[in-house]
Amino acid sequence: MSDPDWEIPLNLQPEPSEYRFDLDSALRSVVALRANVPADAFTAESLGTERIGSGVVIRVPGAPEGLVLTIGYLITEAETIWLVSHDGRAVAGHALAYDQATGFGLVLTLGKLGVPGIELGRSAGVGVGDQLVMAAGGGLARAMETRLVGRQEFAGYWEYLLDEALFIAPAHPFWSGAAVLDAAGKLVGIGSLILQQGDDNGQRADMNMAVPIDLLHPILTSMLTTGSSGRPPHPWLGVFVMENEGGLVIGGLAEDGPAERAGVQVGDEVVGLGDEEISDVAALWRQLWAAGAPGVEVKLHIKRGANTLTVRIATGDRNKALRSPSMH
């Protein structure tokens, strides 16, 4: 179900004897995850039809056994999901919930994996410089000793924004859905991305962005019972926006999404939304989401060549474009 050959270099693997908790037991809670998505699914082109990553079996009072927390893009519109333990046992899973705002996804196993659930921690208690373990499914050979190197806002080009994300280095090479464990062995984050950042000497430094577990606590009950966070959805444009030389450029459009239907084109430069000038991605999403509920009309101000245009867009609800999870 996953490549059996890759391993983290020994000098980067955590040494179990140096931890106050049972590291081997905690790592058994991290499982490999493979999801398959139909070729005609809305996210198939952007995220692929075969998605491989990790998930973490979590222990939550009152929740069903076999509950797996992962990063949601792995399971969005999944037709089949397989989960594999550190010793090779595989069971099918069902996509139980996905929250667009945080990026968390929940999977319920349809059989017994026989691995312990891990306790949720508090990401707010982790300080910059604190030692962490970041682990993909596969045991110690796929775990890394890392540190928290920063906490800051993260704005994604796909209409995604976290007020505060966790930034971790060195970067784990198999970050999607990986567990981030604190010094007590509790789960404090879920791996989402790898980012490259250059230093003053022209050297490239890689780091992972992880979604803080504190964002899960207030929405977990709703995700378990309704399949969503319970919060109203944001209005959606269906644009992929890149920062380019101090400006914002439309780098892509969701097929038949609100912006494409309104006439927005790849290469348009975004200069404003509504009554506000916009110069960064985070400000664009905040201004959009402040406009109201899905369906609200917004005015997007763009430059196209030498012309400045105002495009009226009837926003949509991204969730309605996605396939519902299938039970099998």
ABEGO torsion letter per residue (X at the ends): XBBAABBBBAAABBBAAABABBAAAAAAABBBBBBBBBAABAAAAAAEABBBBBBBBBBBBGBBBGBBBBBAAAABGBABBBBBBAAGBBBBBBBABBBAAAGBBBBBBABBAGBBBBBBBBAAABBBGBBBBBBBBGEAAABBBBBBABBBBBBBAAGBBBABBBBBOBBBABABGBBBBBAAGBBABBBABBBBBBBAAGBBBBBBBBBBAAAAAAAAAAAAAAGBAGBBBBBBAGBBBBBBGGBBBBABBBBGBAAAAAGBBBGBBBABBEABBBABAAAAAAAAAAAEBBGBBBBBBBBBEABBBBBBBBBBBAAAABBBBBBX
